[in-house]
């Protein structure tokens, strides 16, 4: 059941269109992540949800109630900010209790909920300390505990992990999921980190230039991107992109780049036949490039490319290999292997088998996928 519904939201600052016709639904216990580069409109969208930014046009509903003109304090929204927004002159206890006290809630309820929230986020031993005595991770947990003690209709997170180091970010993700499961209420999380979005979101909305490019699960965005931008933004390492052209070859369709040719899989031929002779962008995920002897599919000349190995980076699961295509105008690209590649391969030409069923193709002009998604204009 839909708990929050935004329909055709627009936010304009004089001549600047910050949010352009954004529509999304959030389920009763769903954690929706807004992800995109800086300046794409995700934080502005969040601020319209809470009421900190007036809506230029469009409709925002909490349940059946239109809340466009309702003040932030009357929307019953809990928000966790990037800079934590905790009071430096208050103790941890006072910071967690602040919202409840401001709403004049029962003292006994405050005394019960504040220590319980502090225990959940492992800061119950810090209740008498001031923020200056806390680490960044501890301050973040104070902000999360303050949100936990509220019975809000909507929980919002504005890049709350941006100021934490890598190790603390992983722990804080668990804390946020713990808070979300504890409350079971609709939540919206804003980040520019796609790996964070993939780890947290029930669904993810990818934004660019004030518009939503695609909404779906992490798997849907990764396997079936509607646009070149979504394909490139979702995934680590990023997808390899090559300028190409589709050519007819006795009923088969070849994808021809400056450095190599790959034959299109049979199941995609009908979708791309209309683009024969036209420029396209070929997308190859790094994990869909395999050493031929280890490939989990038949390897022929039709799905083999070559590259020169530049760098081999060991990982916990194998290695990441940085290569350059053959030819005078070589293009850098990346492959990830589940096995370690010996350093002796650096500087050498190696063959790579392409999983043709995982190929992505995009219109060179519109950047729309030729394989997936509706015919929407980005």
C-alpha atoms as a printed R data frame, in Angstrom:
    type eleno elety resid chain resno      x       y       z
1   ATOM     1    CA   UNK     A     1  0.000   0.000   0.000
2   ATOM     2    CA   UNK     A     2  1.280   3.481  -0.901
3   ATOM     3    CA   UNK     A     3  2.010   5.636   2.158
4   ATOM     4    CA   UNK     A     4  3.629   8.657   0.466
5   ATOM     5    CA   UNK     A     5  2.800   9.780  -3.079
6   ATOM     6    CA   UNK     A     6  4.566  12.587  -4.946
7   ATOM     7    CA   UNK     A     7  2.995  13.515  -8.282
8   ATOM     8    CA   UNK     A     8  4.667  15.768 -10.873
9   ATOM     9    CA   UNK     A     9  6.722  17.687  -8.295
10  ATOM    10    CA   UNK     A    10  8.471  20.780  -9.646
11  ATOM    11    CA   UNK     A    11 10.827  23.126  -7.813
12  ATOM    12    CA   UNK     A    12 11.963  26.271  -9.544
13  ATOM    13    CA   UNK     A    13 14.333  28.940  -8.241
14  ATOM    14    CA   UNK     A    14 13.706  31.928 -10.526
15  ATOM    15    CA   UNK     A    15 15.209  30.736 -13.842
16  ATOM    16    CA   UNK     A    16 16.688  27.505 -12.453
17  ATOM    17    CA   UNK     A    17 14.637  24.306 -12.593
18  ATOM    18    CA   UNK     A    18 15.981  22.221  -9.707
19  ATOM    19    CA   UNK     A    19 13.356  19.437  -9.732
20  ATOM    20    CA   UNK     A    20 11.502  18.702 -12.951
21  ATOM    21    CA   UNK     A    21  8.280  16.658 -12.882
22  ATOM    22    CA   UNK     A    22  9.281  14.067 -10.257
23  ATOM    23    CA   UNK     A    23  6.709  11.396  -9.411
24  ATOM    24    CA   UNK     A    24  7.249   8.545  -6.978
25  ATOM    25    CA   UNK     A    25  5.344   6.336  -4.552
26  ATOM    26    CA   UNK     A    26  6.720   5.026  -1.270
27  ATOM    27    CA   UNK     A    27  5.268   1.925   0.379
28  ATOM    28    CA   UNK     A    28  4.259   1.701   4.027
29  ATOM    29    CA   UNK     A    29  7.470  -0.007   5.158
30  ATOM    30    CA   UNK     A    30  9.697   0.772   2.168
31  ATOM    31    CA   UNK     A    31 13.146   2.340   2.201
32  ATOM    32    CA   UNK     A    32 13.492   4.284  -1.050
33  ATOM    33    CA   UNK     A    33 16.913   5.669  -1.982
34  ATOM    34    CA   UNK     A    34 17.371   8.780  -4.131
35  ATOM    35    CA   UNK     A    35 20.776   8.554  -5.788
36  ATOM    36    CA   UNK     A    36 22.571  10.720  -8.305
37  ATOM    37    CA   UNK     A    37 25.471  13.133  -8.780
38  ATOM    38    CA   UNK     A    38 25.747  16.459  -6.960
39  ATOM    39    CA   UNK     A    39 23.201  18.988  -8.168
40  ATOM    40    CA   UNK     A    40 20.771  16.432  -9.618
41  ATOM    41    CA   UNK     A    41 17.883  17.521  -7.352
42  ATOM    42    CA   UNK     A    42 17.776  14.675  -4.849
43  ATOM    43    CA   UNK     A    43 18.253  16.808  -1.714
44  ATOM    44    CA   UNK     A    44 15.778  19.402  -2.996
45  ATOM    45    CA   UNK     A    45 13.239  16.604  -3.467
46  ATOM    46    CA   UNK     A    46 13.887  15.457   0.103
47  ATOM    47    CA   UNK     A    47 13.438  18.995   1.422
48  ATOM    48    CA   UNK     A    48 10.085  19.257  -0.358
49  ATOM    49    CA   UNK     A    49  8.983  16.028   1.333
50  ATOM    50    CA   UNK     A    50  9.748  17.436   4.768
51  ATOM    51    CA   UNK     A    51  8.387  20.890   3.925
52  ATOM    52    CA   UNK     A    52 11.633  22.870   4.141
53  ATOM    53    CA   UNK     A    53 11.227  23.849   0.470
54  ATOM    54    CA   UNK     A    54  7.850  25.004  -0.888
55  ATOM    55    CA   UNK     A    55  6.602  23.052  -3.891
56  ATOM    56    CA   UNK     A    56  6.387  25.136  -7.063
57  ATOM    57    CA   UNK     A    57  3.839  22.749  -8.596
58  ATOM    58    CA   UNK     A    58  2.688  19.182  -8.198
59  ATOM    59    CA   UNK     A    59  1.025  17.284  -5.366
60  ATOM    60    CA   UNK     A    60  2.436  15.594  -2.266
61  ATOM    61    CA   UNK     A    61  0.216  13.218  -0.287
62  ATOM    62    CA   UNK     A    62  0.771  11.488   3.026
63  ATOM    63    CA   UNK     A    63 -1.819   8.746   2.769
64  ATOM    64    CA   UNK     A    64 -4.924  10.449   1.379
65  ATOM    65    CA   UNK     A    65 -3.986  13.888   2.774
66  ATOM    66    CA   UNK     A    66 -2.446  16.564   0.550
67  ATOM    67    CA   UNK     A    67  0.361  18.187   2.575
68  ATOM    68    CA   UNK     A    68  1.674  20.831   0.138
69  ATOM    69    CA   UNK     A    69  0.706  23.691   2.430
70  ATOM    70    CA   UNK     A    70  1.241  21.949   5.761
71  ATOM    71    CA   UNK     A    71  4.167  23.265   7.833
72  ATOM    72    CA   UNK     A    72  7.163  20.976   8.497
73  ATOM    73    CA   UNK     A    73  6.430  20.662  12.217
74  ATOM    74    CA   UNK     A    74  2.927  19.420  11.439
75  ATOM    75    CA   UNK     A    75  3.970  16.747   8.932
76  ATOM    76    CA   UNK     A    76  5.327  14.401  11.627
77  ATOM    77    CA   UNK     A    77  8.587  13.722   9.790
78  ATOM    78    CA   UNK     A    78 11.861  12.604  11.397
79  ATOM    79    CA   UNK     A    79 15.047  13.633   9.606
80  ATOM    80    CA   UNK     A    80 18.703  12.677   9.954
81  ATOM    81    CA   UNK     A    81 21.065  15.277   8.479
82  ATOM    82    CA   UNK     A    82 24.513  15.040   6.921
83  ATOM    83    CA   UNK     A    83 26.040  17.249   9.630
84  ATOM    84    CA   UNK     A    84 24.105  15.371  12.385
85  ATOM    85    CA   UNK     A    85 22.442  18.638  13.605
86  ATOM    86    CA   UNK     A    86 23.029  17.876  17.276
87  ATOM    87    CA   UNK     A    87 23.314  20.645  19.874
88  ATOM    88    CA   UNK     A    88 26.895  21.100  21.154
89  ATOM    89    CA   UNK     A    89 25.791  22.452  24.571
90  ATOM    90    CA   UNK     A    90 23.432  19.510  25.259
91  ATOM    91    CA   UNK     A    91 24.432  16.105  26.571
92  ATOM    92    CA   UNK     A    92 23.779  13.004  24.480
93  ATOM    93    CA   UNK     A    93 20.667  12.315  26.583
94  ATOM    94    CA   UNK     A    94 19.360  15.851  26.057
95  ATOM    95    CA   UNK     A    95 20.004  15.691  22.315
96  ATOM    96    CA   UNK     A    96 18.105  12.421  21.933
97  ATOM    97    CA   UNK     A    97 15.243  13.709  24.082
98  ATOM    98    CA   UNK     A    98 15.068  17.157  22.485
99  ATOM    99    CA   UNK     A    99 12.319  16.453  19.967
100 ATOM   100    CA   UNK     A   100 10.137  14.659  22.513
101 ATOM   101    CA   UNK     A   101 10.503  17.521  24.969
102 ATOM   102    CA   UNK     A   102  9.744  20.091  22.264
103 ATOM   103    CA   UNK     A   103  6.494  18.221  21.582
104 ATOM   104    CA   UNK     A   104  5.750  18.186  25.330
105 ATOM   105    CA   UNK     A   105  5.597  14.418  25.516
106 ATOM   106    CA   UNK     A   106  5.206  12.589  28.812
107 ATOM   107    CA   UNK     A   107  8.353  12.604  30.975
108 ATOM   108    CA   UNK     A   108  7.991   8.954  31.848
109 ATOM   109    CA   UNK     A   109  7.858   8.097  28.137
110 ATOM   110    CA   UNK     A   110 10.992  10.166  27.532
111 ATOM   111    CA   UNK     A   111 12.799   8.416  30.382
112 ATOM   112    CA   UNK     A   112 11.854   5.069  28.884
113 ATOM   113    CA   UNK     A   113 12.575   5.705  25.197
114 ATOM   114    CA   UNK     A   114 15.831   7.665  25.360
115 ATOM   115    CA   UNK     A   115 17.906   4.999  27.185
116 ATOM   116    CA   UNK     A   116 16.322   2.273  25.034
117 ATOM   117    CA   UNK     A   117 17.288   4.090  21.821
118 ATOM   118    CA   UNK     A   118 20.796   4.711  23.156
119 ATOM   119    CA   UNK     A   119 21.207   0.992  23.935
120 ATOM   120    CA   UNK     A   120 20.080   0.023  20.450
121 ATOM   121    CA   UNK     A   121 22.822   2.178  18.903
122 ATOM   122    CA   UNK     A   122 25.458   1.265  21.523
123 ATOM   123    CA   UNK     A   123 25.797   4.759  23.031
124 ATOM   124    CA   UNK     A   124 24.041   4.171  26.367
125 ATOM   125    CA   UNK     A   125 27.390   4.638  28.142
126 ATOM   126    CA   UNK     A   126 27.735   8.106  26.586
127 ATOM   127    CA   UNK     A   127 24.462   9.683  27.725
128 ATOM   128    CA   UNK     A   128 26.143  12.241  30.013
129 ATOM   129    CA   UNK     A   129 28.784  13.344  27.504
130 ATOM   130    CA   UNK     A   130 28.729  16.412  25.253
131 ATOM   131    CA   UNK     A   131 29.115  16.091  21.436
132 ATOM   132    CA   UNK     A   132 32.684  17.452  21.513
133 ATOM   133    CA   UNK     A   133 33.653  14.342  23.495
134 ATOM   134    CA   UNK     A   134 32.308  12.001  20.795
135 ATOM   135    CA   UNK     A   135 33.737  10.561  17.596
136 ATOM   136    CA   UNK     A   136 32.031  11.133  14.249
137 ATOM   137    CA   UNK     A   137 30.461   7.692  14.345
138 ATOM   138    CA   UNK     A   138 29.117   8.259  17.863
139 ATOM   139    CA   UNK     A   139 27.610  11.600  16.837
140 ATOM   140    CA   UNK     A   140 25.897   9.893  13.929
141 ATOM   141    CA   UNK     A   141 24.395   7.336  16.289
142 ATOM   142    CA   UNK     A   142 23.076  10.156  18.481
143 ATOM   143    CA   UNK     A   143 21.237  11.545  15.445
144 ATOM   144    CA   UNK     A   144 19.836   8.091  14.649
145 ATOM   145    CA   UNK     A   145 18.733   7.536  18.231
146 ATOM   146    CA   UNK     A   146 16.958  10.909  18.195
147 ATOM   147    CA   UNK     A   147 15.026   9.735  15.128
148 ATOM   148    CA   UNK     A   148 14.247   6.372  16.731
149 ATOM   149    CA   UNK     A   149 12.422   7.862  19.721
150 ATOM   150    CA   UNK     A   150  9.906   9.515  17.375
151 ATOM   151    CA   UNK     A   151  6.770   7.862  16.047
152 ATOM   152    CA   UNK     A   152  7.014   9.639  12.707
153 ATOM   153    CA   UNK     A   153  4.959   9.145   9.558
154 ATOM   154    CA   UNK     A   154  8.080   9.411   7.386
155 ATOM   155    CA   UNK     A   155 11.812   9.053   8.057
156 ATOM   156    CA   UNK     A   156 14.276  11.008   5.902
157 ATOM   157    CA   UNK     A   157 18.060  10.672   5.645
158 ATOM   158    CA   UNK     A   158 20.069  13.402   3.902
159 ATOM   159    CA   UNK     A   159 23.474  11.827   3.110
160 ATOM   160    CA   UNK     A   160 23.952  10.900   6.791
161 ATOM   161    CA   UNK     A   161 27.160   8.901   6.210
162 ATOM   162    CA   UNK     A   162 29.039  11.450   4.116
163 ATOM   163    CA   UNK     A   163 31.286  12.559   6.998
164 ATOM   164    CA   UNK     A   164 32.270   9.063   8.147
165 ATOM   165    CA   UNK     A   165 35.297   7.050   7.087
166 ATOM   166    CA   UNK     A   166 34.894   3.809   5.142
167 ATOM   167    CA   UNK     A   167 34.917   1.466   8.124
168 ATOM   168    CA   UNK     A   168 32.354   3.481  10.082
169 ATOM   169    CA   UNK     A   169 30.110   3.797   7.040
170 ATOM   170    CA   UNK     A   170 29.549   0.036   6.920
171 ATOM   171    CA   UNK     A   171 28.564  -0.050  10.597
172 ATOM   172    CA   UNK     A   172 26.327   3.001  10.172
173 ATOM   173    CA   UNK     A   173 24.514   1.306   7.260
174 ATOM   174    CA   UNK     A   174 23.615  -1.524   9.620
175 ATOM   175    CA   UNK     A   175 22.402   1.007  12.179
176 ATOM   176    CA   UNK     A   176 20.140   2.693   9.616
177 ATOM   177    CA   UNK     A   177 18.677  -0.626   8.510
178 ATOM   178    CA   UNK     A   178 18.139  -1.464  12.185
179 ATOM   179    CA   UNK     A   179 16.256   1.806  12.669
180 ATOM   180    CA   UNK     A   180 14.182   1.176   9.550
181 ATOM   181    CA   UNK     A   181 13.253  -2.364  10.587
182 ATOM   182    CA   UNK     A   182 12.427  -1.197  14.109
183 ATOM   183    CA   UNK     A   183 10.023   1.472  12.867
184 ATOM   184    CA   UNK     A   184  8.597  -0.222   9.780
185 ATOM   185    CA   UNK     A   185  7.628   3.147   8.327
186 ATOM   186    CA   UNK     A   186  8.257   4.713   4.891
187 ATOM   187    CA   UNK     A   187 11.769   6.118   4.587
188 ATOM   188    CA   UNK     A   188 13.674   8.101   1.976
189 ATOM   189    CA   UNK     A   189 17.460   8.064   1.899
190 ATOM   190    CA   UNK     A   190 19.548  10.488  -0.197
191 ATOM   191    CA   UNK     A   191 23.088   9.679  -1.311
192 ATOM   192    CA   UNK     A   192 25.495  10.170  -4.214
193 ATOM   193    CA   UNK     A   193 27.148   6.811  -3.445
194 ATOM   194    CA   UNK     A   194 25.644   4.086  -5.627
195 ATOM   195    CA   UNK     A   195 27.143   1.272  -3.536
196 ATOM   196    CA   UNK     A   196 25.411   2.753  -0.488
197 ATOM   197    CA   UNK     A   197 22.165   2.909  -2.445
198 ATOM   198    CA   UNK     A   198 22.489  -0.730  -3.526
199 ATOM   199    CA   UNK     A   199 23.167  -1.829   0.054
200 ATOM   200    CA   UNK     A   200 20.258   0.036   1.650
201 ATOM   201    CA   UNK     A   201 17.396   0.527  -0.778
202 ATOM   202    CA   UNK     A   202 14.338  -1.672  -1.239
203 ATOM   203    CA   UNK     A   203 14.062   0.393  -4.409
204 ATOM   204    CA   UNK     A   204 16.348   3.042  -5.870
205 ATOM   205    CA   UNK     A   205 15.433   6.166  -7.844
206 ATOM   206    CA   UNK     A   206 18.278   7.389 -10.046
207 ATOM   207    CA   UNK     A   207 18.154  11.161 -10.629
208 ATOM   208    CA   UNK     A   208 19.864  13.363 -13.195
209 ATOM   209    CA   UNK     A   209 19.306  17.061 -13.961
210 ATOM   210    CA   UNK     A   210 16.211  17.261 -11.780
211 ATOM   211    CA   UNK     A   211 14.502  14.210 -13.317
212 ATOM   212    CA   UNK     A   212 14.128  10.593 -12.294
213 ATOM   213    CA   UNK     A   213 15.766   8.404 -14.923
214 ATOM   214    CA   UNK     A   214 14.618   5.080 -13.496
215 ATOM   215    CA   UNK     A   215 13.142   3.540 -10.342
216 ATOM   216    CA   UNK     A   216 13.659  -0.111  -9.481
217 ATOM   217    CA   UNK     A   217 15.450  -2.609  -7.303
218 ATOM   218    CA   UNK     A   218 19.237  -2.629  -7.383
219 ATOM   219    CA   UNK     A   219 19.177  -5.763  -9.532
220 ATOM   220    CA   UNK     A   220 16.762  -4.196 -12.029
221 ATOM   221    CA   UNK     A   221 18.864  -1.057 -12.373
222 ATOM   222    CA   UNK     A   222 22.034  -3.082 -12.799
223 ATOM   223    CA   UNK     A   223 20.751  -5.699 -15.254
224 ATOM   224    CA   UNK     A   224 18.153  -3.658 -17.144
225 ATOM   225    CA   UNK     A   225 19.178   0.028 -17.197
226 ATOM   226    CA   UNK     A   226 16.850   2.297 -19.158
227 ATOM   227    CA   UNK     A   227 19.635   4.703 -20.126
228 ATOM   228    CA   UNK     A   228 23.375   4.968 -20.616
229 ATOM   229    CA   UNK     A   229 23.539   7.197 -17.531
230 ATOM   230    CA   UNK     A   230 21.879   4.617 -15.270
231 ATOM   231    CA   UNK     A   231 24.126   1.863 -16.629
232 ATOM   232    CA   UNK     A   232 27.245   3.931 -15.970
233 ATOM   233    CA   UNK     A   233 26.167   5.246 -12.568
234 ATOM   234    CA   UNK     A   234 25.117   1.884 -11.107
235 ATOM   235    CA   UNK     A   235 27.923  -0.625 -10.675
236 ATOM   236    CA   UNK     A   236 31.480  -0.738  -9.324
237 ATOM   237    CA   UNK     A   237 33.683  -0.681 -11.333
238 ATOM   238    CA   UNK     A   238 31.579   1.261 -13.833
239 ATOM   239    CA   UNK     A   239 30.418  -0.301 -17.070
240 ATOM   240    CA   UNK     A   240 32.780  -0.047 -20.066
241 ATOM   241    CA   UNK     A   241 31.292   2.079 -22.864
242 ATOM   242    CA   UNK     A   242 32.395   1.960 -26.516
243 ATOM   243    CA   UNK     A   243 31.260   3.907 -29.576
244 ATOM   244    CA   UNK     A   244 29.929   1.367 -32.066
245 ATOM   245    CA   UNK     A   245 27.761   0.734 -35.102
246 ATOM   246    CA   UNK     A   246 25.320  -2.091 -35.837
247 ATOM   247    CA   UNK     A   247 25.905  -3.926 -39.104
248 ATOM   248    CA   UNK     A   248 24.005  -6.686 -40.890
249 ATOM   249    CA   UNK     A   249 26.039  -9.864 -41.484
250 ATOM   250    CA   UNK     A   250 24.010 -12.438 -43.429
251 ATOM   251    CA   UNK     A   251 21.055 -12.127 -41.065
252 ATOM   252    CA   UNK     A   252 23.202 -11.780 -37.961
253 ATOM   253    CA   UNK     A   253 23.898  -8.396 -36.344
254 ATOM   254    CA   UNK     A   254 27.476  -7.394 -35.574
255 ATOM   255    CA   UNK     A   255 28.359  -4.672 -33.069
256 ATOM   256    CA   UNK     A   256 31.418  -3.018 -34.580
257 ATOM   257    CA   UNK     A   257 33.787  -0.734 -32.653
258 ATOM   258    CA   UNK     A   258 37.133   0.699 -33.777
259 ATOM   259    CA   UNK     A   259 38.998  -2.070 -31.976
260 ATOM   260    CA   UNK     A   260 36.784  -5.169 -32.115
261 ATOM   261    CA   UNK     A   261 33.532  -6.723 -33.309
262 ATOM   262    CA   UNK     A   262 31.061  -8.682 -31.181
263 ATOM   263    CA   UNK     A   263 28.009 -10.488 -32.486
264 ATOM   264    CA   UNK     A   264 24.677  -9.604 -30.884
265 ATOM   265    CA   UNK     A   265 22.864 -12.389 -29.021
266 ATOM   266    CA   UNK     A   266 19.911 -13.929 -30.858
267 ATOM   267    CA   UNK     A   267 17.358 -12.785 -28.239
268 ATOM   268    CA   UNK     A   268 18.173  -9.102 -28.755
269 ATOM   269    CA   UNK     A   269 18.184  -9.025 -32.571
270 ATOM   270    CA   UNK     A   270 14.550  -7.997 -33.030
271 ATOM   271    CA   UNK     A   271 14.918  -5.117 -30.565
272 ATOM   272    CA   UNK     A   272 17.964  -3.626 -32.290
273 ATOM   273    CA   UNK     A   273 17.332  -4.458 -35.955
274 ATOM   274    CA   UNK     A   274 15.892  -1.005 -36.591
275 ATOM   275    CA   UNK     A   275 19.209   0.573 -35.581
276 ATOM   276    CA   UNK     A   276 21.344  -1.247 -38.165
277 ATOM   277    CA   UNK     A   277 23.685   1.258 -39.796
278 ATOM   278    CA   UNK     A   278 23.254   3.778 -36.994
279 ATOM   279    CA   UNK     A   279 25.710   4.758 -34.224
280 ATOM   280    CA   UNK     A   280 25.137   3.142 -30.837
281 ATOM   281    CA   UNK     A   281 26.958   2.837 -27.529
282 ATOM   282    CA   UNK     A   282 28.045  -0.647 -26.484
283 ATOM   283    CA   UNK     A   283 28.166  -1.376 -22.755
284 ATOM   284    CA   UNK     A   284 30.192  -4.269 -21.294
285 ATOM   285    CA   UNK     A   285 30.219  -4.837 -17.537
286 ATOM   286    CA   UNK     A   286 33.721  -5.657 -16.187
287 ATOM   287    CA   UNK     A   287 32.490  -8.932 -14.672
288 ATOM   288    CA   UNK     A   288 31.062 -10.021 -18.038
289 ATOM   289    CA   UNK     A   289 34.567 -10.215 -19.528
290 ATOM   290    CA   UNK     A   290 36.244 -13.572 -18.818
291 ATOM   291    CA   UNK     A   291 39.502 -15.378 -19.497
292 ATOM   292    CA   UNK     A   292 38.388 -17.717 -22.326
293 ATOM   293    CA   UNK     A   293 39.322 -20.922 -20.497
294 ATOM   294    CA   UNK     A   294 37.202 -19.901 -17.474
295 ATOM   295    CA   UNK     A   295 34.181 -18.540 -19.346
296 ATOM   296    CA   UNK     A   296 30.851 -20.145 -18.311
297 ATOM   297    CA   UNK     A   297 29.617 -20.063 -21.933
298 ATOM   298    CA   UNK     A   298 30.899 -21.158 -25.377
299 ATOM   299    CA   UNK     A   299 33.764 -19.015 -26.676
300 ATOM   300    CA   UNK     A   300 34.205 -18.286 -30.367
301 ATOM   301    CA   UNK     A   301 35.658 -15.522 -32.521
302 ATOM   302    CA   UNK     A   302 32.209 -13.893 -32.404
303 ATOM   303    CA   UNK     A   303 32.487 -13.078 -28.710
304 ATOM   304    CA   UNK     A   304 36.241 -12.650 -28.175
305 ATOM   305    CA   UNK     A   305 37.997  -9.294 -27.848
306 ATOM   306    CA   UNK     A   306 41.637  -8.444 -27.070
307 ATOM   307    CA   UNK     A   307 43.372  -5.929 -24.854
308 ATOM   308    CA   UNK     A   308 46.779  -4.951 -23.502
309 ATOM   309    CA   UNK     A   309 47.119  -5.395 -19.727
310 ATOM   310    CA   UNK     A   310 48.231  -2.190 -17.981
311 ATOM   311    CA   UNK     A   311 47.569  -2.797 -14.281
312 ATOM   312    CA   UNK     A   312 46.522  -5.805 -12.205
313 ATOM   313    CA   UNK     A   313 44.874  -4.915  -8.902
314 ATOM   314    CA   UNK     A   314 44.398  -7.847  -6.488
315 ATOM   315    CA   UNK     A   315 41.055  -7.989  -4.654
316 ATOM   316    CA   UNK     A   316 39.604 -10.243  -1.977
317 ATOM   317    CA   UNK     A   317 37.704 -12.218  -4.626
318 ATOM   318    CA   UNK     A   318 40.232 -12.222  -7.483
319 ATOM   319    CA   UNK     A   319 41.554  -9.177  -9.329
320 ATOM   320    CA   UNK     A   320 40.605  -6.076 -11.272
321 ATOM   321    CA   UNK     A   321 42.479  -5.745 -14.565
322 ATOM   322    CA   UNK     A   322 42.950  -2.422 -16.359
323 ATOM   323    CA   UNK     A   323 43.467  -2.811 -20.096
324 ATOM   324    CA   UNK     A   324 43.637  -0.877 -23.377
325 ATOM   325    CA   UNK     A   325 42.048  -1.985 -26.639
326 ATOM   326    CA   UNK     A   326 44.308  -2.712 -29.599
327 ATOM   327    CA   UNK     A   327 44.972  -0.182 -32.352
328 ATOM   328    CA   UNK     A   328 46.338   3.329 -32.717
329 ATOM   329    CA   UNK     A   329 43.431   4.891 -30.795
330 ATOM   330    CA   UNK     A   330 43.340   2.485 -27.886
331 ATOM   331    CA   UNK     A   331 40.570   2.898 -25.300
332 ATOM   332    CA   UNK     A   332 40.980   2.003 -21.656
333 ATOM   333    CA   UNK     A   333 38.587  -0.529 -20.157
334 ATOM   334    CA   UNK     A   334 38.286  -2.776 -17.103
335 ATOM   335    CA   UNK     A   335 37.699  -6.475 -16.453
336 ATOM   336    CA   UNK     A   336 37.177  -8.217 -13.114
337 ATOM   337    CA   UNK     A   337 38.273 -11.831 -12.662
338 ATOM   338    CA   UNK     A   338 37.459 -14.344  -9.929
339 ATOM   339    CA   UNK     A   339 41.010 -15.692 -10.154
340 ATOM   340    CA   UNK     A   340 44.304 -13.863  -9.685
341 ATOM   341    CA   UNK     A   341 46.179 -12.914 -12.853
342 ATOM   342    CA   UNK     A   342 49.990 -13.172 -12.498
343 ATOM   343    CA   UNK     A   343 51.934  -9.905 -12.724
344 ATOM   344    CA   UNK     A   344 53.825 -11.361 -15.690
345 ATOM   345    CA   UNK     A   345 50.790 -10.530 -17.865
346 ATOM   346    CA   UNK     A   346 51.377  -6.770 -17.528
347 ATOM   347    CA   UNK     A   347 52.192  -5.306 -20.946
348 ATOM   348    CA   UNK     A   348 50.939  -8.381 -22.807
349 ATOM   349    CA   UNK     A   349 47.979  -8.837 -25.139
350 ATOM   350    CA   UNK     A   350 45.257 -11.085 -23.713
351 ATOM   351    CA   UNK     A   351 41.970 -12.429 -25.148
352 ATOM   352    CA   UNK     A   352 38.724 -11.851 -23.281
353 ATOM   353    CA   UNK     A   353 35.449 -13.702 -23.783
354 ATOM   354    CA   UNK     A   354 32.325 -11.505 -23.799
355 ATOM   355    CA   UNK     A   355 29.077 -12.754 -22.300
356 ATOM   356    CA   UNK     A   356 26.877 -11.697 -25.238
357 ATOM   357    CA   UNK     A   357 23.644 -12.142 -23.283
358 ATOM   358    CA   UNK     A   358 24.770  -9.428 -20.838
359 ATOM   359    CA   UNK     A   359 25.615  -6.815 -23.502
360 ATOM   360    CA   UNK     A   360 23.992  -3.377 -23.105
361 ATOM   361    CA   UNK     A   361 23.204  -1.165 -26.114
362 ATOM   362    CA   UNK     A   362 22.145   2.494 -26.135
363 ATOM   363    CA   UNK     A   363 21.102   4.939 -28.817
364 ATOM   364    CA   UNK     A   364 24.104   7.211 -29.375
365 ATOM   365    CA   UNK     A   365 21.938  10.343 -29.611
366 ATOM   366    CA   UNK     A   366 19.173   9.892 -27.026
367 ATOM   367    CA   UNK     A   367 21.214   7.625 -24.686
368 ATOM   368    CA   UNK     A   368 18.106   5.441 -24.227
369 ATOM   369    CA   UNK     A   369 18.516   1.680 -23.971
370 ATOM   370    CA   UNK     A   370 17.702  -0.285 -27.112
371 ATOM   371    CA   UNK     A   371 16.940  -3.342 -24.986
372 ATOM   372    CA   UNK     A   372 15.028  -2.231 -21.894
373 ATOM   373    CA   UNK     A   373 12.559   0.307 -20.600
374 ATOM   374    CA   UNK     A   374  9.723   2.422 -21.947
375 ATOM   375    CA   UNK     A   375 10.184   4.963 -24.704
376 ATOM   376    CA   UNK     A   376 10.643   7.871 -22.317
377 ATOM   377    CA   UNK     A   377 12.512  11.059 -23.139
378 ATOM   378    CA   UNK     A   378 15.365  11.940 -20.822
